[in-house]
């Protein structure tokens, strides 16, 4: 992949050199943070009296927790690197599937909460798709592709729930 030339010289974008162990660590952190954020959103919707949306977020928290358990099982017996927070290769400041806590507020509507969830799931999908497209290790690419398929399903679910919520108003 190339970016437009600067001063007449083409520059190469560096390829992803992530190891399988590093990918698994990234995925585990993403799933654990998503689990906590969905629990938080479920609690917020419960407090505002929207039990239907609270249940959706509680279910998403369970799904994310199950993914974390699968990844944790995959990690068992592997030698893992110790990564400091700055060594994670997130496209932003936090894991892609985590909502900035500053965007959460007590009186947010179910549609606002689901829109945040949709953004999270899309970022997670894009993260794994970028690893698939940029990584040099075939094993890492295959695992990232599996994670991307899971995130793509999450995007579809949240889009469906958001459409239902919007139609009910």
PyMOL commands that set and color helices and strands:
alter all, ss='L'
color gray80, all
select helices_A, chain A and resi 20-47+51-75+85-87+101-103+110-134+138-167
alter helices_A, ss='H'
color red, helices_A
select strands_A, chain A and resi 2-6+9-12
alter strands_A, ss='S'
color yellow, strands_A
deselect
rebuild
show_as cartoon
